[in-house]
Each structure stands twice: as structure tokens, then as C-alpha cells.
Amino acid sequence: MAAERGNAPMPAAPNKAESFQIRKARLRASFLSQLPGRLADARRAVAELRAGEIDHAHLDALYILFHTLKGSGATFGFRQISDAAKSAEQAVRRAMDSGGRIEAALPGELEPLMSDLDALALAAAVQVDLEVTPGFELPEPEPEPASGQAPDTAPDARLGQPADRSQRMVYLCDDDPDLAAQLAGQLGCFGYRVRAFTNLADLREAVGIKRPSAMILDVVFPEDENAGPKMLAELRAGEEEAIPCIFISCRDDFGGRLQAVRAGGSAYCTKPIKTVELLEFLDRLTNPHPPEPINVLVVDDDRELAQFHATVLEEAGMVAEAVSDPEQVLSLLDTFDADLVLMDMYMPDCSGPELSRILRQIPGHVSLPIIYVSSETDVERQHKALAVGADGFLTKPIEPDRLIAEVSLRAERMRILHSLMVRDGLTGLFNHNAIMQFLEVAVANARRAGTSLCFAMIDVDHFKSVNDTYGHPTGDQVLMALSRTLRLRLREDDLVGRYGGEEFAVVLNGVGVRQAKCILDALRTSFSNVTFFSDGQEFRCTFSVGVSDFPTFDSPEAMTEAADRALYRAKKGGRNRVEIAAGQDALPEPSSESTGTSDGS
Ligand SMILES: Nc1nc2c(ncn2[C@@H]2O[C@H](COP(=O)(O)OP(=O)(O)OP(=O)(O)O)[C@@H](O)[C@H]2O)c(=O)[nH]1
């Protein structure tokens, strides 16, 4: 039965300019046009049941058919259809639970319900004909972009402009002058203009003259252990538009946090301050750009329902992909970076819990949030379905507002957790594991698409002597400045990670080695021109790079090893240069040749 419906075309991709009401009306109409086919499937199954030809697999399929009809009927506002389908679903469930003992009675129970459903489907079709604008046509799907189109690969086009944080003035007030200067320096490395104050009176005066984009305030000052929150409350008193404020404090007690929240603080960081954490908050509070839209994959064998939920989410500004065949989910997830999967629980060829289990067995999808949307109301069955690693359960029919709220809450929370899991604490770049996983995915994509890809390993030259001469905190500032250069000057779809210690890794998508060399040489030159300051002394740093490419090196391991060997040659050849991996870098070499990447080489 399901296979027949499986051949029906997916409702055409919604035209985003249409109003939600029109899109919903189209999907309702599409649901109704599929209804006679579904009811015919059900009738056939009931007739087979009466003839004694039906086995348990058929019974399962019949159950799913009525179950789906119950959910989608209610979602599209056909309450009576949903209720009749629910009675039929319950009858089939009783037969399944009885181990076949009452199957004989089942046709007799289902036949009147089928007649009701036929009549209700007819009545609903007439009602919808009256509602819908006469003569409308389903929109044509938007044309696919031409395949094999070369990406924009001119070197200049790839070097982006730094995000304009320089426009964002931040006032920082801490009575510890060393900490204030250190934090100001570090935030400066990330492009913020920071004015540091060591007492609240100076801060008050500065705010009176010019409002900053944000403030970073200590909680405890010599005059009062809550002086910071009190100052914020005072500054906010006559202001229409409050200045966003992050508190930093050695206090980690509830009272300190409560004062900060009451004064209107947006974030609270305890000392010692993790610069990246502070930056994340600052970026969020001062970034004028809206956050990236949430990506949701909707899986439901009921095509109209999948499309309807996708439409509701798109209406709220999310990007939603609807799929009705669970088998397509894995390949779709390779190209669609989903923040969350919304999944039906009962699907004919692969149930929601089975699909969840498959996803949980794939390392890249272990933490992908999964929410079931099902008309299953039995709490025990819901718990069983959740036990395989899903995150929530929504019962059909679900109100659009609730669907949007549940999805965005969970997806945003997961984004924060995910970012903490995959990011390096000092630089905010992807950590070692994350960048290696991205390389794996990038190689698989390049192999499939027949495109090229480069992997670069970047190592700061003579970094030990930077630490030895200027101290570890200054060394940290060099690493942060390099990470910022890489993150801001490469394209968004290039991936930058901290490979370990003073070593960084970059995945350049869709790029050949010659172009990669151009890009990395330009980065190398600009970094070598950055002047660092420490205790009144000035100095500069350089880095060396080893680059390997796909398909010359055809696996993530071969690419990493080859880039490491090329980096070794760059160091040996005098440093401050980019070396491209060639044939000799694929050969196994004695372990003494290794750069010993992070520490102690
Ligand atoms: N400041 C700081 N130093 C680090 C960090 N991680 C590793 N290091 C230091 O980085 C230095 C790496 O030095 P080496 O691997 O000997 O290499 P190098 O001095 O950079 O010399 P070449 O790579 O041969 O040019 C070591 O002193 C590590 O302690 C970090 O997070 N912060």
C-alpha cells in the first residue's frame, strides 16, 4: 500500500512569496486529492483481510495508513476524518495486540468506518473546492542550478573582508588594571575597539559623552561588592535603549548572579575569563546581523504533512527540507546541514525509532536533535520511541505556533551546546576532532562531486621563543590574532581549526593547489606584517604552511600526512613559506621526519 503512495509526486516546492494561507490551502487540497487513493488501498486491504489473505506485515501497513490519516486529517483541519481514522487505527491495534485472535472480527469493524471515511472524503472535497480559488495550478518547482558550474575561484574573491567589529566600541571596567589591559588587548585582537577603565566614575562620565555598543563590567569594586550591578542599574535608569552589558566576576555565588540579572546584565563570566566565551557573548550582543536561519529536516511518509510542517517552519524564517522516504535521509544530511530532524514515528518501510537508531550510530549525527511528530498518544509507546536517543515528542495535530516554538528552542540550545563541543577554548576555532571530521566529510563530498579540495597545515615559526621572550599570555595573543586572520579572511565555507598547540588546519573547498598557494601566501604576507606589543617591546611573527590536495591525495589520512610532510619541508627550507605536497610526500618516511606538530618539536 505504502509503495503505491510512495510513487506519488511530492507536492511542488512552495513558492516562498505566497502567503501562508494560500500554501496551506494548496497542501490541504493536495491531501484531499491523495485521499481516495489511500482509502482505496485501505479497502483493498480490508477485502484481503476478509478473504483471510492478509498477514501481519499487511496489518502493520494498515495500522500505519489509519494512523497517518488520523494525524494529517487533524493537521489539515478535517477533524471528522481524523476521528474515523482513529477508530479504525484502534480497531487494528486491538487485533495486533490480541496476537491474531480477534482478526476475524476486524473486517466487520472496519467496513462501516471505511464507508464513513469515503463519505467524509467526498464532503471535504466539495468544501475545499468552494474554498480554493478556481483554476489555480500547483507552482512549477524552481529550476535547479546548472550542475558542474565552476565556483567563483578567483583568489581575490576568496579573501573576504574582516567582519566590521571595528565599528563596535566596548567599554570595559575592572579595578584590576592588569586584567583590564590584558582583556582589552585580547578583544582588540578580535577587532573590537575597547576603552578600559579602572573605576566606575570614569566609566559613568565616558557613557555620558558617548554610548558604547556594549559594556563589560566587574561586579566587585573596592567600594561595594555589588558596585558593578548598581552602576548598570543607575546607567539604565533614564535610558530608553539599554546598553548591553556582560558582567565579569570572581564571585560565582547565587547572590552575585542575582544582582547582575536584576540590574539587566545579559551575560555573566567568572574569572579567570575565557576570552572566547566573552567574545561569543560580545558578538551576540553587538552583532547587527540576524543569526543564521535554523535548518530543519522534516521526515514524514505523508507527503502533504511533511510539506505542511516545512511550510509552517519556513513561514517562521527557518529553512526546511521535507522528505517522505526515510531512505533518503542519510544522503540528504550529507548536503543539508540540519540543526534538527522532525520525524514521524510510524512510517511503512522504516519507523521513526529505527531511523533514529540509524542516525545515532553515525558519529556525525550522535547529537543531532530528533523530535517525533506523531499522533501516538500512548505514553508508554512514546517513552519507548524516545529511549532510542530522540529528544522530544509532539502530538499531532500540532499548532503552528507551538511547532515553531518547540523547534526553535531546541535547535538554538543545541547550537550553543554544539558550538561549545566543537570549538577550541582559546581561539574559538574548530577543535582538532571537529576539523578532522570536516575534512572527512569534505573529501567524501569532493569525491562524489568530482571537485578539488585542499588541506593546509599552518605552524607559527619559532613560537617557543615568543613564549620564552614575551611570556605565555603574549603567545596566546599571537595565536588568537592568527586565528582571527584565518577566520575573517577566508570564505565562510572554508573551515578553519586549531590542530593543536601553535598549529592550525584549514580545509579549502573547491580549490586546487595553485590557487590554495596564492590564498595562503596572501594570508602569510599579511600576518607577517602584524605588529605585536608586549611590555613596550614590538615584534612580528611568521608562519609556515604545508598544503595537500584531493584528488592527488585521495583520503583524509593521506592528505593530513602529506600536508604534514610538506610543512616539515617548509620549516626545513627556512620557514615563512608555503610548500605544496607532491609525490614524495605520499611515501612513508622515518618517524624522525615528522614535525611533531604541537609541543616540543
Ligand atoms: N602561548 C601558548 N603556547 C603554546 C600553546 N600551545 C603550545 N604552545 C607552545 O608552542 C611551542 C611550540 O614550539 P615548538 O614546537 O618547539 O616549535 P617552534 O618554537 O614554534 O619552532 P618551529 O615550529 O620549528 O618554527 C611550545 O613552546 C609550546 O609550549 C598555547 O596554547 N599557548
The ligand as a Tripos MOL2 file, in Angstrom:
@<TRIPOS>MOLECULE
LIG
   32    34     1     0     0
SMALL
NO_CHARGES

@<TRIPOS>ATOM
      1 N1         51.2810   30.5430   24.4790 N.pl3     1 LIG1
      2 C1         50.9700   29.3080   24.1070 C.ar      1 LIG1
      3 N2         51.9470   28.4690   23.7320 N.ar      1 LIG1
      4 C2         51.6240   27.2270   23.3280 C.ar      1 LIG1
      5 C3         50.2930   26.7900   23.2830 C.ar      1 LIG1
      6 N3         50.2800   25.5070   22.8210 N.ar      1 LIG1
      7 C4         51.5610   25.1740   22.5720 C.ar      1 LIG1
      8 N4         52.3890   26.2090   22.8700 N.ar      1 LIG1
      9 C5         53.8450   26.2820   22.7810 C.3       1 LIG1
     10 O1         54.2240   26.2960   21.4220 O.3       1 LIG1
     11 C6         55.6030   25.9450   21.3920 C.3       1 LIG1
     12 C7         55.8790   25.1430   20.1540 C.3       1 LIG1
     13 O2         57.2220   25.1280   19.9820 O.3       1 LIG1
     14 P1         57.9760   24.1450   19.0150 P.3       1 LIG1
     15 O3         57.0370   23.0500   18.5830 O.co2     1 LIG1
     16 O4         59.2720   23.7650   19.6320 O.co2     1 LIG1
     17 O5         58.2500   24.8990   17.7300 O.3       1 LIG1
     18 P2         58.5940   26.3950   17.4170 P.3       1 LIG1
     19 O6         59.3150   27.0690   18.5160 O.co2     1 LIG1
     20 O7         57.2990   27.0250   17.0020 O.co2     1 LIG1
     21 O8         59.5700   26.2660   16.2140 O.3       1 LIG1
     22 P3         59.3020   25.8420   14.7260 P.3       1 LIG1
     23 O9         57.9240   25.1990   14.6210 O.co2     1 LIG1
     24 O10        60.3670   24.8520   14.4510 O.co2     1 LIG1
     25 O11        59.4070   27.0600   13.9130 O.co2     1 LIG1
     26 C8         55.9170   25.2260   22.6810 C.3       1 LIG1
     27 O12        56.7540   26.0230   23.4780 O.3       1 LIG1
     28 C9         54.5490   25.0900   23.3550 C.3       1 LIG1
     29 O13        54.6280   25.1970   24.7570 O.3       1 LIG1
     30 C10        49.2790   27.6970   23.7130 C.ar      1 LIG1
     31 O14        48.0740   27.4090   23.7260 O.2       1 LIG1
     32 N5         49.6580   28.9360   24.1080 N.ar      1 LIG1
@<TRIPOS>BOND
     1     1     2 1
     2     2     3 ar
     3     2    32 ar
     4     3     4 ar
     5     4     5 ar
     6     4     8 ar
     7     5     6 ar
     8     5    30 ar
     9     6     7 ar
    10     7     8 ar
    11     8     9 1
    12     9    10 1
    13     9    28 1
    14    10    11 1
    15    11    12 1
    16    11    26 1
    17    12    13 1
    18    13    14 1
    19    14    15 2
    20    14    16 1
    21    14    17 1
    22    17    18 1
    23    18    19 2
    24    18    20 1
    25    18    21 1
    26    21    22 1
    27    22    23 2
    28    22    24 1
    29    22    25 1
    30    26    27 1
    31    26    28 1
    32    28    29 1
    33    30    31 2
    34    30    32 ar
@<TRIPOS>SUBSTRUCTURE
     1 LIG1         1 GROUP 0 **** ****
